[in-house]
Amino acid sequence: MRLDIRLLTVTTVVLASLAACGDDRVAGGNPGGTNQVDTTAVSSTAVPSTAVPAPFVALTWADDGGCVVMGPNCPTYRVWSDGTVEISRTGEDSPAEVTGSIPAAQVAAWLASVADLDVETLAAAVGPGTCNSCVDGADTMLTVQTDAGDTLLDSTKLAFDPTNEFFADVERLMADVRAVGDLPLVSRS
């Protein structure tokens, strides 16, 4: 009797497994049951991608030098491609202290205008920079996202000449960025 129960259990499991598998034939006829797919029912219309690219830092403007005294009070501005503006203290690893935004379309237009930035041509047009922090002023490191990747411009090596079209455009953008807010002054003496 014991053997019969085991045989009955095994037979039941096998039959249940076969029933769960179903019929391998595809509608429209595949009498051989060879798992072929009926492609007449498959749509060839591609679904358009609705993925939005992740925001990236389009511009970073970091002042350093005399504004550090009793601070740090030098601002670093980060402008994201979606218009988000973050203002933090240069050299600090803390989160942004001031946040806001400017129109994303304004950032996109600016990025389009600097996409093919040629630093050598720009340097020839504006000339060498000066060390303002050597006399208690501030120097600027400007990182611009271009088609070639991040482009770093240093005011000690390259004059940030506001009469030059590139720097005039940067200043127009930065006027709106600075209008987002100011870092509160701190004294850490």
MIKOL-359015 format. One record per residue (C-alpha): x, y, z; residue in three letters. Coordinates in steps of 0.5 Angstrom, whole numbers, plus 500, padded with zeros to 3 digits. Example, Ala and Ser with C-alpha at 12.3 -4.5 7.8 and 13.67 -1.06 7.14 Angstrom:
% residues 2
c1 = 525&c2 = 491&c3 = 516&residu = ala;
c1 = 527&c2 = 498&c3 = 514&residu = ser;
% end
This chain:
% residues 189
c1 = 500&c2 = 500&c3 = 500&residu = met;
c1 = 506&c2 = 505&c3 = 502&residu = arg;
c1 = 509&c2 = 504&c3 = 495&residu = leu;
c1 = 502&c2 = 505&c3 = 491&residu = asp;
c1 = 501&c2 = 512&c3 = 495&residu = ile;
c1 = 508&c2 = 514&c3 = 493&residu = arg;
c1 = 507&c2 = 512&c3 = 486&residu = leu;
c1 = 500&c2 = 516&c3 = 486&residu = leu;
c1 = 504&c2 = 522&c3 = 489&residu = thr;
c1 = 509&c2 = 522&c3 = 483&residu = val;
c1 = 504&c2 = 521&c3 = 478&residu = thr;
c1 = 500&c2 = 527&c3 = 480&residu = thr;
c1 = 506&c2 = 531&c3 = 481&residu = val;
c1 = 508&c2 = 529&c3 = 474&residu = val;
c1 = 501&c2 = 530&c3 = 471&residu = leu;
c1 = 500&c2 = 537&c3 = 474&residu = ala;
c1 = 506&c2 = 539&c3 = 471&residu = ser;
c1 = 504&c2 = 537&c3 = 464&residu = leu;
c1 = 498&c2 = 541&c3 = 465&residu = ala;
c1 = 501&c2 = 547&c3 = 467&residu = ala;
c1 = 505&c2 = 547&c3 = 461&residu = cys;
c1 = 499&c2 = 548&c3 = 457&residu = gly;
c1 = 499&c2 = 547&c3 = 449&residu = asp;
c1 = 505&c2 = 549&c3 = 445&residu = asp;
c1 = 502&c2 = 551&c3 = 439&residu = arg;
c1 = 501&c2 = 558&c3 = 437&residu = val;
c1 = 494&c2 = 561&c3 = 434&residu = ala;
c1 = 494&c2 = 560&c3 = 427&residu = gly;
c1 = 497&c2 = 553&c3 = 427&residu = gly;
c1 = 503&c2 = 550&c3 = 429&residu = asn;
c1 = 501&c2 = 543&c3 = 429&residu = pro;
c1 = 508&c2 = 541&c3 = 430&residu = gly;
c1 = 508&c2 = 544&c3 = 437&residu = gly;
c1 = 515&c2 = 547&c3 = 436&residu = thr;
c1 = 515&c2 = 553&c3 = 440&residu = asn;
c1 = 515&c2 = 558&c3 = 434&residu = gln;
c1 = 512&c2 = 565&c3 = 435&residu = val;
c1 = 507&c2 = 568&c3 = 431&residu = asp;
c1 = 510&c2 = 574&c3 = 429&residu = thr;
c1 = 504&c2 = 577&c3 = 425&residu = thr;
c1 = 501&c2 = 579&c3 = 432&residu = ala;
c1 = 507&c2 = 583&c3 = 434&residu = val;
c1 = 507&c2 = 591&c3 = 433&residu = ser;
c1 = 513&c2 = 594&c3 = 430&residu = ser;
c1 = 511&c2 = 601&c3 = 432&residu = thr;
c1 = 517&c2 = 603&c3 = 437&residu = ala;
c1 = 515&c2 = 607&c3 = 443&residu = val;
c1 = 518&c2 = 613&c3 = 443&residu = pro;
c1 = 523&c2 = 615&c3 = 449&residu = ser;
c1 = 520&c2 = 619&c3 = 454&residu = thr;
c1 = 526&c2 = 619&c3 = 458&residu = ala;
c1 = 529&c2 = 626&c3 = 460&residu = val;
c1 = 536&c2 = 627&c3 = 461&residu = pro;
c1 = 539&c2 = 628&c3 = 468&residu = ala;
c1 = 540&c2 = 635&c3 = 470&residu = pro;
c1 = 548&c2 = 637&c3 = 470&residu = phe;
c1 = 552&c2 = 642&c3 = 472&residu = val;
c1 = 552&c2 = 647&c3 = 466&residu = ala;
c1 = 557&c2 = 652&c3 = 470&residu = leu;
c1 = 561&c2 = 653&c3 = 476&residu = thr;
c1 = 563&c2 = 660&c3 = 478&residu = trp;
c1 = 568&c2 = 660&c3 = 484&residu = ala;
c1 = 571&c2 = 666&c3 = 487&residu = asp;
c1 = 577&c2 = 665&c3 = 492&residu = asp;
c1 = 582&c2 = 670&c3 = 495&residu = gly;
c1 = 581&c2 = 676&c3 = 499&residu = gly;
c1 = 573&c2 = 674&c3 = 500&residu = cys;
c1 = 576&c2 = 668&c3 = 505&residu = val;
c1 = 579&c2 = 673&c3 = 510&residu = val;
c1 = 575&c2 = 672&c3 = 517&residu = met;
c1 = 570&c2 = 667&c3 = 513&residu = gly;
c1 = 570&c2 = 663&c3 = 508&residu = pro;
c1 = 566&c2 = 668&c3 = 505&residu = asn;
c1 = 567&c2 = 667&c3 = 498&residu = cys;
c1 = 562&c2 = 664&c3 = 494&residu = pro;
c1 = 561&c2 = 658&c3 = 489&residu = thr;
c1 = 555&c2 = 659&c3 = 484&residu = tyr;
c1 = 553&c2 = 652&c3 = 481&residu = arg;
c1 = 548&c2 = 653&c3 = 475&residu = val;
c1 = 545&c2 = 646&c3 = 473&residu = trp;
c1 = 542&c2 = 645&c3 = 466&residu = ser;
c1 = 535&c2 = 645&c3 = 469&residu = asp;
c1 = 536&c2 = 652&c3 = 472&residu = gly;
c1 = 537&c2 = 650&c3 = 479&residu = thr;
c1 = 542&c2 = 655&c3 = 482&residu = val;
c1 = 546&c2 = 653&c3 = 488&residu = glu;
c1 = 551&c2 = 658&c3 = 492&residu = ile;
c1 = 556&c2 = 655&c3 = 497&residu = ser;
c1 = 562&c2 = 657&c3 = 500&residu = arg;
c1 = 568&c2 = 656&c3 = 496&residu = thr;
c1 = 573&c2 = 651&c3 = 499&residu = gly;
c1 = 567&c2 = 648&c3 = 504&residu = glu;
c1 = 564&c2 = 641&c3 = 503&residu = asp;
c1 = 558&c2 = 643&c3 = 506&residu = ser;
c1 = 551&c2 = 643&c3 = 502&residu = pro;
c1 = 549&c2 = 649&c3 = 498&residu = ala;
c1 = 547&c2 = 655&c3 = 503&residu = glu;
c1 = 542&c2 = 659&c3 = 498&residu = val;
c1 = 538&c2 = 655&c3 = 493&residu = thr;
c1 = 534&c2 = 658&c3 = 487&residu = gly;
c1 = 533&c2 = 658&c3 = 480&residu = ser;
c1 = 533&c2 = 661&c3 = 473&residu = ile;
c1 = 529&c2 = 659&c3 = 467&residu = pro;
c1 = 532&c2 = 653&c3 = 464&residu = ala;
c1 = 531&c2 = 656&c3 = 457&residu = ala;
c1 = 536&c2 = 661&c3 = 459&residu = gln;
c1 = 541&c2 = 656&c3 = 461&residu = val;
c1 = 540&c2 = 652&c3 = 455&residu = ala;
c1 = 541&c2 = 658&c3 = 450&residu = ala;
c1 = 547&c2 = 660&c3 = 454&residu = trp;
c1 = 550&c2 = 653&c3 = 453&residu = leu;
c1 = 548&c2 = 653&c3 = 446&residu = ala;
c1 = 552&c2 = 659&c3 = 445&residu = ser;
c1 = 558&c2 = 656&c3 = 448&residu = val;
c1 = 558&c2 = 649&c3 = 446&residu = ala;
c1 = 564&c2 = 650&c3 = 441&residu = asp;
c1 = 568&c2 = 655&c3 = 446&residu = leu;
c1 = 575&c2 = 655&c3 = 443&residu = asp;
c1 = 580&c2 = 657&c3 = 449&residu = val;
c1 = 586&c2 = 658&c3 = 445&residu = glu;
c1 = 582&c2 = 663&c3 = 441&residu = thr;
c1 = 579&c2 = 666&c3 = 447&residu = leu;
c1 = 586&c2 = 667&c3 = 450&residu = ala;
c1 = 589&c2 = 670&c3 = 444&residu = ala;
c1 = 583&c2 = 675&c3 = 444&residu = ala;
c1 = 583&c2 = 677&c3 = 452&residu = val;
c1 = 590&c2 = 676&c3 = 454&residu = gly;
c1 = 593&c2 = 674&c3 = 460&residu = pro;
c1 = 590&c2 = 675&c3 = 467&residu = gly;
c1 = 592&c2 = 677&c3 = 473&residu = thr;
c1 = 593&c2 = 675&c3 = 480&residu = cys;
c1 = 588&c2 = 679&c3 = 484&residu = asn;
c1 = 588&c2 = 675&c3 = 490&residu = ser;
c1 = 595&c2 = 677&c3 = 491&residu = cys;
c1 = 593&c2 = 684&c3 = 493&residu = val;
c1 = 587&c2 = 682&c3 = 497&residu = asp;
c1 = 582&c2 = 682&c3 = 491&residu = gly;
c1 = 578&c2 = 675&c3 = 489&residu = ala;
c1 = 580&c2 = 671&c3 = 483&residu = asp;
c1 = 575&c2 = 666&c3 = 479&residu = thr;
c1 = 575&c2 = 659&c3 = 477&residu = met;
c1 = 570&c2 = 658&c3 = 471&residu = leu;
c1 = 568&c2 = 651&c3 = 469&residu = thr;
c1 = 564&c2 = 651&c3 = 463&residu = val;
c1 = 560&c2 = 645&c3 = 460&residu = gln;
c1 = 561&c2 = 645&c3 = 453&residu = thr;
c1 = 561&c2 = 639&c3 = 447&residu = asp;
c1 = 568&c2 = 637&c3 = 449&residu = ala;
c1 = 567&c2 = 636&c3 = 456&residu = gly;
c1 = 568&c2 = 641&c3 = 462&residu = asp;
c1 = 572&c2 = 647&c3 = 460&residu = thr;
c1 = 576&c2 = 651&c3 = 466&residu = leu;
c1 = 578&c2 = 658&c3 = 465&residu = leu;
c1 = 582&c2 = 661&c3 = 471&residu = asp;
c1 = 582&c2 = 669&c3 = 472&residu = ser;
c1 = 589&c2 = 669&c3 = 474&residu = thr;
c1 = 591&c2 = 666&c3 = 467&residu = lys;
c1 = 586&c2 = 669&c3 = 462&residu = leu;
c1 = 583&c2 = 676&c3 = 463&residu = ala;
c1 = 576&c2 = 676&c3 = 464&residu = phe;
c1 = 574&c2 = 682&c3 = 460&residu = asp;
c1 = 567&c2 = 684&c3 = 460&residu = pro;
c1 = 568&c2 = 687&c3 = 453&residu = thr;
c1 = 569&c2 = 680&c3 = 450&residu = asn;
c1 = 563&c2 = 677&c3 = 447&residu = glu;
c1 = 564&c2 = 671&c3 = 451&residu = phe;
c1 = 565&c2 = 674&c3 = 458&residu = phe;
c1 = 559&c2 = 679&c3 = 457&residu = ala;
c1 = 555&c2 = 673&c3 = 456&residu = asp;
c1 = 557&c2 = 670&c3 = 462&residu = val;
c1 = 556&c2 = 676&c3 = 466&residu = glu;
c1 = 549&c2 = 677&c3 = 464&residu = arg;
c1 = 548&c2 = 670&c3 = 466&residu = leu;
c1 = 551&c2 = 671&c3 = 472&residu = met;
c1 = 547&c2 = 677&c3 = 474&residu = ala;
c1 = 541&c2 = 673&c3 = 474&residu = asp;
c1 = 544&c2 = 668&c3 = 478&residu = val;
c1 = 547&c2 = 672&c3 = 483&residu = arg;
c1 = 540&c2 = 675&c3 = 484&residu = ala;
c1 = 538&c2 = 669&c3 = 487&residu = val;
c1 = 541&c2 = 671&c3 = 493&residu = gly;
c1 = 547&c2 = 672&c3 = 497&residu = asp;
c1 = 551&c2 = 668&c3 = 502&residu = leu;
c1 = 550&c2 = 671&c3 = 509&residu = pro;
c1 = 557&c2 = 673&c3 = 512&residu = leu;
c1 = 560&c2 = 669&c3 = 517&residu = val;
c1 = 566&c2 = 671&c3 = 522&residu = ser;
c1 = 571&c2 = 665&c3 = 524&residu = arg;
c1 = 577&c2 = 668&c3 = 527&residu = ser;
% end
